[in-house]
């Protein structure tokens, strides 16, 4: 079972358009905070706050070398969301498969009696 708090943190982090854009930027490779801030119309401090949310969720990791803070995607960071979505997909696929089986079991005479016609 997936830890609910972990799932909440990841989806909260990804629930903001700026943070998703930062993740997109980082998917191209490690980048400094200054470069991450350039395409956004906000202060460096605001970008740092977004990065903190991404770090707390486990999606991003940063390290400081001298005066430069470099951020990178944490490879397993999105796996929490991926597993949560996969579990839901699996559940609904099983339910829809079962519904398909039930509908396939209906005989033509049952369909005629109920007033429904096959198309």
Backbone atoms as SQL, in Angstrom:
CREATE TABLE atoms (id INTEGER PRIMARY KEY, chain TEXT, resi INTEGER, resn TEXT, atom TEXT, x REAL, y REAL, z REAL);
INSERT INTO atoms VALUES
  (1, 'A', 1, 'UNK', 'N', 0.829, -1.182, 0.000),
  (2, 'A', 1, 'UNK', 'CA', 0.000, 0.000, 0.000),
  (3, 'A', 1, 'UNK', 'C', 0.876, 1.248, 0.000),
  (4, 'A', 2, 'UNK', 'N', 0.477, 2.232, -0.752),
  (5, 'A', 2, 'UNK', 'CA', 1.235, 3.466, -0.877),
  (6, 'A', 2, 'UNK', 'C', 0.867, 4.402, 0.266),
  (7, 'A', 3, 'UNK', 'N', 1.885, 5.053, 0.829),
  (8, 'A', 3, 'UNK', 'CA', 1.689, 6.015, 1.903),
  (9, 'A', 3, 'UNK', 'C', 0.881, 7.205, 1.374),
  (10, 'A', 4, 'UNK', 'N', -0.277, 7.450, 1.982),
  (11, 'A', 4, 'UNK', 'CA', -1.172, 8.509, 1.540),
  (12, 'A', 4, 'UNK', 'C', -0.519, 9.887, 1.597),
  (13, 'A', 5, 'UNK', 'N', 0.272, 10.143, 2.623),
  (14, 'A', 5, 'UNK', 'CA', 0.930, 11.450, 2.753),
  (15, 'A', 5, 'UNK', 'C', 1.910, 11.674, 1.603),
  (16, 'A', 6, 'UNK', 'N', 2.603, 10.634, 1.188),
  (17, 'A', 6, 'UNK', 'CA', 3.546, 10.754, 0.061),
  (18, 'A', 6, 'UNK', 'C', 2.806, 11.089, -1.228),
  (19, 'A', 7, 'UNK', 'N', 1.692, 10.413, -1.445),
  (20, 'A', 7, 'UNK', 'CA', 0.882, 10.672, -2.634),
  (21, 'A', 7, 'UNK', 'C', 0.376, 12.111, -2.601),
  (22, 'A', 8, 'UNK', 'N', -0.110, 12.544, -1.445),
  (23, 'A', 8, 'UNK', 'CA', -0.606, 13.917, -1.311),
  (24, 'A', 8, 'UNK', 'C', 0.482, 14.938, -1.638),
  (25, 'A', 9, 'UNK', 'N', 1.694, 14.718, -1.135),
  (26, 'A', 9, 'UNK', 'CA', 2.790, 15.660, -1.387),
  (27, 'A', 9, 'UNK', 'C', 3.130, 15.742, -2.871),
  (28, 'A', 10, 'UNK', 'N', 3.184, 14.601, -3.541),
  (29, 'A', 10, 'UNK', 'CA', 3.534, 14.592, -4.966),
  (30, 'A', 10, 'UNK', 'C', 2.453, 15.289, -5.787),
  (31, 'A', 11, 'UNK', 'N', 1.190, 14.958, -5.544),
  (32, 'A', 11, 'UNK', 'CA', 0.128, 15.588, -6.322),
  (33, 'A', 11, 'UNK', 'C', -0.014, 17.070, -5.987),
  (34, 'A', 12, 'UNK', 'N', 0.236, 17.446, -4.738),
  (35, 'A', 12, 'UNK', 'CA', 0.233, 18.866, -4.383),
  (36, 'A', 12, 'UNK', 'C', 1.336, 19.584, -5.151),
  (37, 'A', 13, 'UNK', 'N', 2.519, 19.001, -5.182),
  (38, 'A', 13, 'UNK', 'CA', 3.648, 19.615, -5.883),
  (39, 'A', 13, 'UNK', 'C', 3.348, 19.767, -7.371),
  (40, 'A', 14, 'UNK', 'N', 2.732, 18.768, -7.964),
  (41, 'A', 14, 'UNK', 'CA', 2.439, 18.803, -9.398),
  (42, 'A', 14, 'UNK', 'C', 1.161, 19.564, -9.721),
  (43, 'A', 15, 'UNK', 'N', 0.431, 19.973, -8.694),
  (44, 'A', 15, 'UNK', 'CA', -0.831, 20.680, -8.894),
  (45, 'A', 15, 'UNK', 'C', -0.658, 22.136, -9.296),
  (46, 'A', 16, 'UNK', 'N', 0.557, 22.614, -9.333),
  (47, 'A', 16, 'UNK', 'CA', 0.826, 24.004, -9.672),
  (48, 'A', 16, 'UNK', 'C', 1.523, 24.078, -11.033),
  (49, 'A', 17, 'UNK', 'N', 1.049, 24.964, -11.898),
  (50, 'A', 17, 'UNK', 'CA', 1.590, 25.070, -13.258),
  (51, 'A', 17, 'UNK', 'C', 3.069, 25.459, -13.265),
  (52, 'A', 18, 'UNK', 'N', 3.468, 26.341, -12.357),
  (53, 'A', 18, 'UNK', 'CA', 4.879, 26.754, -12.313),
  (54, 'A', 18, 'UNK', 'C', 5.764, 25.581, -11.934),
  (55, 'A', 19, 'UNK', 'N', 5.322, 24.801, -10.955),
  (56, 'A', 19, 'UNK', 'CA', 6.137, 23.648, -10.539),
  (57, 'A', 19, 'UNK', 'C', 6.211, 22.608, -11.646),
  (58, 'A', 20, 'UNK', 'N', 5.111, 22.410, -12.375),
  (59, 'A', 20, 'UNK', 'CA', 5.161, 21.472, -13.506),
  (60, 'A', 20, 'UNK', 'C', 6.123, 21.974, -14.572),
  (61, 'A', 21, 'UNK', 'N', 6.146, 23.286, -14.802),
  (62, 'A', 21, 'UNK', 'CA', 7.078, 23.857, -15.782),
  (63, 'A', 21, 'UNK', 'C', 8.523, 23.660, -15.327),
  (64, 'A', 22, 'UNK', 'N', 8.764, 23.805, -14.036),
  (65, 'A', 22, 'UNK', 'CA', 10.109, 23.581, -13.502),
  (66, 'A', 22, 'UNK', 'C', 10.517, 22.128, -13.692),
  (67, 'A', 23, 'UNK', 'N', 9.597, 21.205, -13.437),
  (68, 'A', 23, 'UNK', 'CA', 9.891, 19.777, -13.648),
  (69, 'A', 23, 'UNK', 'C', 10.207, 19.531, -15.124),
  (70, 'A', 24, 'UNK', 'N', 9.453, 20.174, -16.011),
  (71, 'A', 24, 'UNK', 'CA', 9.732, 20.041, -17.455),
  (72, 'A', 24, 'UNK', 'C', 11.132, 20.539, -17.780),
  (73, 'A', 25, 'UNK', 'N', 11.496, 21.699, -17.219),
  (74, 'A', 25, 'UNK', 'CA', 12.843, 22.239, -17.461),
  (75, 'A', 25, 'UNK', 'C', 13.905, 21.252, -16.968),
  (76, 'A', 26, 'UNK', 'N', 13.688, 20.710, -15.780),
  (77, 'A', 26, 'UNK', 'CA', 14.676, 19.804, -15.194),
  (78, 'A', 26, 'UNK', 'C', 14.730, 18.457, -15.899),
  (79, 'A', 27, 'UNK', 'N', 13.673, 18.117, -16.614),
  (80, 'A', 27, 'UNK', 'CA', 13.691, 16.840, -17.340),
  (81, 'A', 27, 'UNK', 'C', 14.719, 16.878, -18.480),
  (82, 'A', 28, 'UNK', 'N', 15.163, 18.073, -18.846),
  (83, 'A', 28, 'UNK', 'CA', 16.203, 18.213, -19.881),
  (84, 'A', 28, 'UNK', 'C', 17.599, 18.148, -19.282),
  (85, 'A', 29, 'UNK', 'N', 17.687, 18.125, -17.956),
  (86, 'A', 29, 'UNK', 'CA', 18.986, 18.009, -17.297),
  (87, 'A', 29, 'UNK', 'C', 19.112, 18.941, -16.114),
  (88, 'A', 30, 'UNK', 'N', 20.117, 18.716, -15.275),
  (89, 'A', 30, 'UNK', 'CA', 20.335, 19.564, -14.096),
  (90, 'A', 30, 'UNK', 'C', 20.510, 21.030, -14.502),
  (91, 'A', 31, 'UNK', 'N', 19.978, 21.921, -13.677),
  (92, 'A', 31, 'UNK', 'CA', 20.005, 23.350, -13.983),
  (93, 'A', 31, 'UNK', 'C', 20.136, 24.150, -12.699),
  (94, 'A', 32, 'UNK', 'N', 20.772, 25.288, -12.788),
  (95, 'A', 32, 'UNK', 'CA', 20.891, 26.167, -11.625),
  (96, 'A', 32, 'UNK', 'C', 19.553, 26.838, -11.341),
  (97, 'A', 33, 'UNK', 'N', 19.376, 27.244, -10.098),
  (98, 'A', 33, 'UNK', 'CA', 18.143, 27.923, -9.695),
  (99, 'A', 33, 'UNK', 'C', 17.963, 29.200, -10.510),
  (100, 'A', 34, 'UNK', 'N', 19.051, 29.908, -10.756),
  (101, 'A', 34, 'UNK', 'CA', 18.987, 31.149, -11.531),
  (102, 'A', 34, 'UNK', 'C', 18.444, 30.890, -12.934),
  (103, 'A', 35, 'UNK', 'N', 18.914, 29.834, -13.596),
  (104, 'A', 35, 'UNK', 'CA', 18.426, 29.500, -14.937),
  (105, 'A', 35, 'UNK', 'C', 16.976, 29.019, -14.892),
  (106, 'A', 36, 'UNK', 'N', 16.611, 28.303, -13.824),
  (107, 'A', 36, 'UNK', 'CA', 15.221, 27.859, -13.688),
  (108, 'A', 36, 'UNK', 'C', 14.280, 29.048, -13.557),
  (109, 'A', 37, 'UNK', 'N', 14.749, 30.108, -12.918),
  (110, 'A', 37, 'UNK', 'CA', 13.909, 31.280, -12.670),
  (111, 'A', 37, 'UNK', 'C', 13.711, 32.136, -13.924),
  (112, 'A', 38, 'UNK', 'N', 14.625, 32.090, -14.868),
  (113, 'A', 38, 'UNK', 'CA', 14.595, 32.989, -16.027),
  (114, 'A', 38, 'UNK', 'C', 13.273, 32.997, -16.795),
  (115, 'A', 39, 'UNK', 'N', 12.694, 31.860, -17.152),
  (116, 'A', 39, 'UNK', 'CA', 11.467, 31.928, -17.963),
  (117, 'A', 39, 'UNK', 'C', 10.202, 32.297, -17.168),
  (118, 'A', 40, 'UNK', 'N', 10.321, 32.434, -15.866),
  (119, 'A', 40, 'UNK', 'CA', 9.143, 32.708, -15.039),
  (120, 'A', 40, 'UNK', 'C', 9.115, 34.171, -14.615),
  (121, 'A', 41, 'UNK', 'N', 7.949, 34.745, -14.634),
  (122, 'A', 41, 'UNK', 'CA', 7.773, 36.149, -14.252),
  (123, 'A', 41, 'UNK', 'C', 7.558, 36.233, -12.741),
  (124, 'A', 42, 'UNK', 'N', 8.623, 35.921, -11.998),
  (125, 'A', 42, 'UNK', 'CA', 8.549, 35.958, -10.535),
  (126, 'A', 42, 'UNK', 'C', 9.949, 36.120, -9.973),
  (127, 'A', 43, 'UNK', 'N', 9.998, 36.439, -8.691),
  (128, 'A', 43, 'UNK', 'CA', 11.289, 36.646, -8.044),
  (129, 'A', 43, 'UNK', 'C', 12.023, 35.318, -7.864),
  (130, 'A', 44, 'UNK', 'N', 13.306, 35.428, -7.660),
  (131, 'A', 44, 'UNK', 'CA', 14.123, 34.248, -7.385),
  (132, 'A', 44, 'UNK', 'C', 13.639, 33.563, -6.107),
  (133, 'A', 45, 'UNK', 'N', 13.249, 34.364, -5.116),
  (134, 'A', 45, 'UNK', 'CA', 12.745, 33.806, -3.854),
  (135, 'A', 45, 'UNK', 'C', 11.480, 32.976, -4.078),
  (136, 'A', 46, 'UNK', 'N', 10.607, 33.424, -4.975),
  (137, 'A', 46, 'UNK', 'CA', 9.380, 32.670, -5.268),
  (138, 'A', 46, 'UNK', 'C', 9.706, 31.341, -5.940),
  (139, 'A', 47, 'UNK', 'N', 10.682, 31.351, -6.847),
  (140, 'A', 47, 'UNK', 'CA', 11.099, 30.109, -7.512),
  (141, 'A', 47, 'UNK', 'C', 11.688, 29.152, -6.483),
  (142, 'A', 48, 'UNK', 'N', 12.471, 29.685, -5.548),
  (143, 'A', 48, 'UNK', 'CA', 13.054, 28.850, -4.493),
  (144, 'A', 48, 'UNK', 'C', 11.945, 28.203, -3.660),
  (145, 'A', 49, 'UNK', 'N', 10.865, 28.935, -3.386),
  (146, 'A', 49, 'UNK', 'CA', 9.746, 28.349, -2.635),
  (147, 'A', 49, 'UNK', 'C', 9.116, 27.195, -3.417),
  (148, 'A', 50, 'UNK', 'N', 8.950, 27.366, -4.711),
  (149, 'A', 50, 'UNK', 'CA', 8.410, 26.276, -5.541),
  (150, 'A', 50, 'UNK', 'C', 9.356, 25.073, -5.509),
  (151, 'A', 51, 'UNK', 'N', 10.648, 25.333, -5.584),
  (152, 'A', 51, 'UNK', 'CA', 11.628, 24.246, -5.531),
  (153, 'A', 51, 'UNK', 'C', 11.587, 23.517, -4.192),
  (154, 'A', 52, 'UNK', 'N', 11.346, 24.242, -3.117),
  (155, 'A', 52, 'UNK', 'CA', 11.245, 23.603, -1.799),
  (156, 'A', 52, 'UNK', 'C', 10.078, 22.628, -1.758),
  (157, 'A', 53, 'UNK', 'N', 8.950, 23.020, -2.350),
  (158, 'A', 53, 'UNK', 'CA', 7.789, 22.114, -2.405),
  (159, 'A', 53, 'UNK', 'C', 8.143, 20.867, -3.213),
  (160, 'A', 54, 'UNK', 'N', 8.824, 21.061, -4.333),
  (161, 'A', 54, 'UNK', 'CA', 9.224, 19.924, -5.167),
  (162, 'A', 54, 'UNK', 'C', 10.225, 19.025, -4.446),
  (163, 'A', 55, 'UNK', 'N', 11.124, 19.618, -3.677),
  (164, 'A', 55, 'UNK', 'CA', 12.086, 18.825, -2.902),
  (165, 'A', 55, 'UNK', 'C', 11.380, 18.054, -1.781),
  (166, 'A', 56, 'UNK', 'N', 10.457, 18.696, -1.095),
  (167, 'A', 56, 'UNK', 'CA', 9.741, 18.025, -0.003),
  (168, 'A', 56, 'UNK', 'C', 8.915, 16.847, -0.510),
  (169, 'A', 57, 'UNK', 'N', 8.477, 16.930, -1.758),
  (170, 'A', 57, 'UNK', 'CA', 7.695, 15.829, -2.332),
  (171, 'A', 57, 'UNK', 'C', 8.589, 14.705, -2.840),
  (172, 'A', 58, 'UNK', 'N', 9.897, 14.973, -2.949),
  (173, 'A', 58, 'UNK', 'CA', 10.824, 13.954, -3.438),
  (174, 'A', 58, 'UNK', 'C', 11.016, 13.946, -4.938),
  (175, 'A', 59, 'UNK', 'N', 10.448, 14.931, -5.637),
  (176, 'A', 59, 'UNK', 'CA', 10.546, 14.976, -7.096),
  (177, 'A', 59, 'UNK', 'C', 11.867, 15.580, -7.549),
  (178, 'A', 60, 'UNK', 'N', 12.366, 16.537, -6.769),
  (179, 'A', 60, 'UNK', 'CA', 13.579, 17.277, -7.134),
  (180, 'A', 60, 'UNK', 'C', 14.588, 17.189, -6.002),
  (181, 'A', 61, 'UNK', 'N', 15.851, 17.221, -6.373),
  (182, 'A', 61, 'UNK', 'CA', 16.946, 17.273, -5.397),
  (183, 'A', 61, 'UNK', 'C', 17.850, 18.427, -5.800),
  (184, 'A', 62, 'UNK', 'N', 18.380, 19.132, -4.818),
  (185, 'A', 62, 'UNK', 'CA', 19.304, 20.217, -5.138),
  (186, 'A', 62, 'UNK', 'C', 20.568, 20.067, -4.311),
  (187, 'A', 63, 'UNK', 'N', 21.629, 20.641, -4.835),
  (188, 'A', 63, 'UNK', 'CA', 22.896, 20.638, -4.106),
  (189, 'A', 63, 'UNK', 'C', 23.586, 21.969, -4.382),
  (190, 'A', 64, 'UNK', 'N', 24.286, 22.434, -3.382),
  (191, 'A', 64, 'UNK', 'CA', 24.959, 23.724, -3.498),
  (192, 'A', 64, 'UNK', 'C', 26.460, 23.506, -3.613),
  (193, 'A', 65, 'UNK', 'N', 27.043, 24.109, -4.648),
  (194, 'A', 65, 'UNK', 'CA', 28.480, 24.087, -4.842),
  (195, 'A', 65, 'UNK', 'C', 28.919, 25.547, -4.930),
  (196, 'A', 66, 'UNK', 'N', 29.615, 25.995, -3.914),
  (197, 'A', 66, 'UNK', 'CA', 29.983, 27.404, -3.866),
  (198, 'A', 66, 'UNK', 'C', 28.736, 28.250, -3.709),
  (199, 'A', 67, 'UNK', 'N', 28.529, 29.176, -4.646),
  (200, 'A', 67, 'UNK', 'CA', 27.357, 30.051, -4.595),
  (201, 'A', 67, 'UNK', 'C', 26.238, 29.576, -5.507),
  (202, 'A', 68, 'UNK', 'N', 26.435, 28.464, -6.198),
  (203, 'A', 68, 'UNK', 'CA', 25.462, 27.992, -7.184),
  (204, 'A', 68, 'UNK', 'C', 24.700, 26.784, -6.640),
  (205, 'A', 69, 'UNK', 'N', 23.377, 26.894, -6.636),
  (206, 'A', 69, 'UNK', 'CA', 22.518, 25.765, -6.255),
  (207, 'A', 69, 'UNK', 'C', 22.000, 25.141, -7.541),
  (208, 'A', 70, 'UNK', 'N', 22.318, 23.864, -7.727),
  (209, 'A', 70, 'UNK', 'CA', 21.910, 23.126, -8.925),
  (210, 'A', 70, 'UNK', 'C', 20.815, 22.131, -8.545),
  (211, 'A', 71, 'UNK', 'N', 19.775, 22.095, -9.376),
  (212, 'A', 71, 'UNK', 'CA', 18.646, 21.198, -9.132),
  (213, 'A', 71, 'UNK', 'C', 18.600, 20.131, -10.207),
  (214, 'A', 72, 'UNK', 'N', 18.086, 18.976, -9.822),
  (215, 'A', 72, 'UNK', 'CA', 17.932, 17.864, -10.763),
  (216, 'A', 72, 'UNK', 'C', 16.701, 17.052, -10.371),
  (217, 'A', 73, 'UNK', 'N', 16.181, 16.343, -11.341),
  (218, 'A', 73, 'UNK', 'CA', 15.049, 15.446, -11.089),
  (219, 'A', 73, 'UNK', 'C', 15.542, 14.282, -10.241),
  (220, 'A', 74, 'UNK', 'N', 14.765, 13.904, -9.260),
  (221, 'A', 74, 'UNK', 'CA', 15.050, 12.708, -8.458),
  (222, 'A', 74, 'UNK', 'C', 14.368, 11.547, -9.179),
  (223, 'A', 75, 'UNK', 'N', 15.147, 10.598, -9.714),
  (224, 'A', 75, 'UNK', 'CA', 14.567, 9.545, -10.564),
  (225, 'A', 75, 'UNK', 'C', 13.351, 8.825, -9.972),
  (226, 'A', 76, 'UNK', 'N', 13.365, 8.524, -8.705),
  (227, 'A', 76, 'UNK', 'CA', 12.233, 7.795, -8.126),
  (228, 'A', 76, 'UNK', 'C', 11.139, 8.692, -7.585),
  (229, 'A', 77, 'UNK', 'N', 11.306, 9.990, -7.718),
  (230, 'A', 77, 'UNK', 'CA', 10.361, 10.929, -7.121),
  (231, 'A', 77, 'UNK', 'C', 8.939, 10.826, -7.623),
  (232, 'A', 78, 'UNK', 'N', 8.783, 10.558, -8.897),
  (233, 'A', 78, 'UNK', 'CA', 7.445, 10.459, -9.472),
  (234, 'A', 78, 'UNK', 'C', 6.861, 9.053, -9.366),
  (235, 'A', 79, 'UNK', 'N', 7.647, 8.108, -8.866),
  (236, 'A', 79, 'UNK', 'CA', 7.175, 6.718, -8.805),
  (237, 'A', 79, 'UNK', 'C', 5.981, 6.561, -7.873),
  (238, 'A', 80, 'UNK', 'N', 5.874, 7.408, -6.852),
  (239, 'A', 80, 'UNK', 'CA', 4.717, 7.340, -5.945),
  (240, 'A', 80, 'UNK', 'C', 3.434, 7.609, -6.729),
  (241, 'A', 81, 'UNK', 'N', 3.443, 8.679, -7.529),
  (242, 'A', 81, 'UNK', 'CA', 2.264, 9.012, -8.338),
  (243, 'A', 81, 'UNK', 'C', 2.022, 7.945, -9.395),
  (244, 'A', 82, 'UNK', 'N', 3.096, 7.458, -9.986),
  (245, 'A', 82, 'UNK', 'CA', 2.984, 6.428, -11.018),
  (246, 'A', 82, 'UNK', 'C', 2.323, 5.159, -10.460),
  (247, 'A', 83, 'UNK', 'N', 2.764, 4.728, -9.278),
  (248, 'A', 83, 'UNK', 'CA', 2.171, 3.531, -8.654),
  (249, 'A', 83, 'UNK', 'C', 0.710, 3.769, -8.296),
  (250, 'A', 84, 'UNK', 'N', 0.392, 4.952, -7.764),
  (251, 'A', 84, 'UNK', 'CA', -0.981, 5.261, -7.377),
  (252, 'A', 84, 'UNK', 'C', -1.888, 5.219, -8.609),
  (253, 'A', 85, 'UNK', 'N', -1.451, 5.839, -9.695),
  (254, 'A', 85, 'UNK', 'CA', -2.236, 5.839, -10.936),
  (255, 'A', 85, 'UNK', 'C', -2.364, 4.427, -11.496),
  (256, 'A', 86, 'UNK', 'N', -1.286, 3.650, -11.458),
  (257, 'A', 86, 'UNK', 'CA', -1.319, 2.273, -11.976),
  (258, 'A', 86, 'UNK', 'C', -2.301, 1.414, -11.201),
  (259, 'A', 87, 'UNK', 'N', -2.353, 1.613, -9.879),
  (260, 'A', 87, 'UNK', 'CA', -3.315, 0.848, -9.065),
  (261, 'A', 87, 'UNK', 'C', -4.743, 1.192, -9.466),
  (262, 'A', 88, 'UNK', 'N', -5.027, 2.463, -9.670),
  (263, 'A', 88, 'UNK', 'CA', -6.375, 2.871, -10.080),
  (264, 'A', 88, 'UNK', 'C', -6.710, 2.329, -11.457),
  (265, 'A', 89, 'UNK', 'N', -5.743, 2.411, -12.379),
  (266, 'A', 89, 'UNK', 'CA', -5.963, 1.910, -13.737),
  (267, 'A', 89, 'UNK', 'C', -6.278, 0.420, -13.701),
  (268, 'A', 90, 'UNK', 'N', -5.508, -0.324, -12.922),
  (269, 'A', 90, 'UNK', 'CA', -5.714, -1.762, -12.815),
  (270, 'A', 90, 'UNK', 'C', -7.103, -2.079, -12.269),
  (271, 'A', 91, 'UNK', 'N', -7.500, -1.360, -11.234),
  (272, 'A', 91, 'UNK', 'CA', -8.825, -1.562, -10.633),
  (273, 'A', 91, 'UNK', 'C', -9.923, -1.324, -11.666),
  (274, 'A', 92, 'UNK', 'N', -9.846, -0.205, -12.390),
  (275, 'A', 92, 'UNK', 'CA', -10.888, 0.106, -13.364),
  (276, 'A', 92, 'UNK', 'C', -10.848, -0.818, -14.566),
  (277, 'A', 93, 'UNK', 'N', -9.689, -1.279, -14.969),
  (278, 'A', 93, 'UNK', 'CA', -9.623, -2.241, -16.063),
  (279, 'A', 93, 'UNK', 'C', -10.314, -3.540, -15.672),
  (280, 'A', 94, 'UNK', 'N', -10.083, -3.995, -14.424),
  (281, 'A', 94, 'UNK', 'CA', -10.751, -5.221, -13.952),
  (282, 'A', 94, 'UNK', 'C', -12.262, -5.023, -13.922),
  (283, 'A', 95, 'UNK', 'N', -12.700, -3.876, -13.437),
  (284, 'A', 95, 'UNK', 'CA', -14.144, -3.603, -13.370),
  (285, 'A', 95, 'UNK', 'C', -14.765, -3.564, -14.765),
  (286, 'A', 96, 'UNK', 'N', -14.087, -2.904, -15.696),
  (287, 'A', 96, 'UNK', 'CA', -14.622, -2.824, -17.048),
  (288, 'A', 96, 'UNK', 'C', -14.582, -4.172, -17.754),
  (289, 'A', 97, 'UNK', 'N', -13.539, -4.960, -17.487),
  (290, 'A', 97, 'UNK', 'CA', -13.489, -6.319, -18.045),
  (291, 'A', 97, 'UNK', 'C', -14.669, -7.135, -17.532),
  (292, 'A', 98, 'UNK', 'N', -14.949, -7.030, -16.240),
  (293, 'A', 98, 'UNK', 'CA', -16.068, -7.769, -15.655),
  (294, 'A', 98, 'UNK', 'C', -17.394, -7.307, -16.242),
  (295, 'A', 99, 'UNK', 'N', -17.551, -5.995, -16.428),
  (296, 'A', 99, 'UNK', 'CA', -18.763, -5.475, -17.051),
  (297, 'A', 99, 'UNK', 'C', -18.911, -6.021, -18.460),
  (298, 'A', 100, 'UNK', 'N', -17.810, -6.083, -19.194),
  (299, 'A', 100, 'UNK', 'CA', -17.846, -6.650, -20.543),
  (300, 'A', 100, 'UNK', 'C', -18.269, -8.104, -20.533),
  (301, 'A', 101, 'UNK', 'N', -17.779, -8.868, -19.544),
  (302, 'A', 101, 'UNK', 'CA', -18.171, -10.275, -19.419),
  (303, 'A', 101, 'UNK', 'C', -19.665, -10.398, -19.131),
  (304, 'A', 102, 'UNK', 'N', -20.166, -9.562, -18.246),
  (305, 'A', 102, 'UNK', 'CA', -21.592, -9.608, -17.900),
  (306, 'A', 102, 'UNK', 'C', -22.436, -9.266, -19.119),
  (307, 'A', 103, 'UNK', 'N', -22.057, -8.243, -19.840),
  (308, 'A', 103, 'UNK', 'CA', -22.821, -7.855, -21.028),
  (309, 'A', 103, 'UNK', 'C', -22.747, -8.928, -22.105),
  (310, 'A', 104, 'UNK', 'N', -21.603, -9.604, -22.228),
  (311, 'A', 104, 'UNK', 'CA', -21.458, -10.656, -23.229),
  (312, 'A', 104, 'UNK', 'C', -22.302, -11.876, -22.872),
  (313, 'A', 105, 'UNK', 'N', -22.568, -12.071, -21.582),
  (314, 'A', 105, 'UNK', 'CA', -23.367, -13.211, -21.143),
  (315, 'A', 105, 'UNK', 'C', -24.842, -13.041, -21.449),
  (316, 'A', 106, 'UNK', 'N', -25.287, -11.791, -21.667),
  (317, 'A', 106, 'UNK', 'CA', -26.698, -11.570, -21.984),
  (318, 'A', 106, 'UNK', 'C', -27.018, -12.234, -23.308),
  (319, 'A', 107, 'UNK', 'N', -28.061, -13.049, -23.313),
  (320, 'A', 107, 'UNK', 'CA', -28.446, -13.714, -24.554),
  (321, 'A', 107, 'UNK', 'C', -29.337, -12.786, -25.379),
  (322, 'A', 108, 'UNK', 'N', -29.434, -13.032, -26.677),
  (323, 'A', 108, 'UNK', 'CA', -30.305, -12.205, -27.523),
  (324, 'A', 108, 'UNK', 'C', -31.747, -12.204, -27.042),
  (325, 'A', 109, 'UNK', 'N', -32.229, -13.320, -26.477),
  (326, 'A', 109, 'UNK', 'CA', -33.618, -13.370, -25.998),
  (327, 'A', 109, 'UNK', 'C', -33.806, -12.449, -24.790),
  (328, 'A', 110, 'UNK', 'N', -32.791, -12.338, -23.939),
  (329, 'A', 110, 'UNK', 'CA', -32.860, -11.436, -22.789),
  (330, 'A', 110, 'UNK', 'C', -32.926, -9.992, -23.265),
  (331, 'A', 111, 'UNK', 'N', -32.161, -9.688, -24.289),
  (332, 'A', 111, 'UNK', 'CA', -32.146, -8.329, -24.822),
  (333, 'A', 111, 'UNK', 'C', -33.499, -7.985, -25.424),
  (334, 'A', 112, 'UNK', 'N', -34.117, -8.911, -26.196),
  (335, 'A', 112, 'UNK', 'CA', -35.421, -8.670, -26.799),
  (336, 'A', 112, 'UNK', 'C', -36.488, -8.475, -25.731),
  (337, 'A', 113, 'UNK', 'N', -36.475, -9.288, -24.657),
  (338, 'A', 113, 'UNK', 'CA', -37.465, -9.200, -23.596),
  (339, 'A', 113, 'UNK', 'C', -37.377, -7.862, -22.861),
  (340, 'A', 114, 'UNK', 'N', -36.180, -7.336, -22.726),
  (341, 'A', 114, 'UNK', 'CA', -36.010, -6.085, -21.988),
  (342, 'A', 114, 'UNK', 'C', -36.294, -4.866, -22.848),
  (343, 'A', 115, 'UNK', 'N', -36.554, -5.092, -24.122),
  (344, 'A', 115, 'UNK', 'CA', -36.877, -3.979, -25.012),
  (345, 'A', 115, 'UNK', 'C', -35.674, -3.317, -25.630),
  (346, 'A', 116, 'UNK', 'N', -34.490, -3.854, -25.379),
  (347, 'A', 116, 'UNK', 'CA', -33.284, -3.283, -25.969),
  (348, 'A', 116, 'UNK', 'C', -32.972, -4.046, -27.256),
  (349, 'A', 117, 'UNK', 'N', -32.429, -3.357, -28.198),
  (350, 'A', 117, 'UNK', 'CA', -32.028, -4.039, -29.431),
  (351, 'A', 117, 'UNK', 'C', -30.543, -3.911, -29.625),
  (352, 'A', 118, 'UNK', 'N', -29.975, -4.903, -30.262),
  (353, 'A', 118, 'UNK', 'CA', -28.540, -4.884, -30.578),
  (354, 'A', 118, 'UNK', 'C', -28.302, -3.995, -31.776),
  (355, 'A', 119, 'UNK', 'N', -27.269, -3.200, -31.717),
  (356, 'A', 119, 'UNK', 'CA', -26.914, -2.355, -32.868),
  (357, 'A', 119, 'UNK', 'C', -25.625, -2.830, -33.451);
